[in-house]
């Protein structure tokens, strides 16, 4: 268990402050990386949806239309 800050030496307090600053920097960097990955995933999802609809737009796939004649 760590000692209370009032019982730590100056060097120990500085070391903990340095670790805290490093951890905050790492967290900030990771937040940025997560944000970039989310943006890329959203973009790829939109592109995927667009590409799935492409054959239909180009006339390669025809949706079955409901029959309206009485011969069915």
Secondary structure, 3 states (H helix, E strand, C coil): CCCCHHHCCHHHHHHHHHHHHHHHHHHHHHHHHHHHHHHHHHHHHHHHHHHHHHHHHCCCCCCCCCCCCCCC
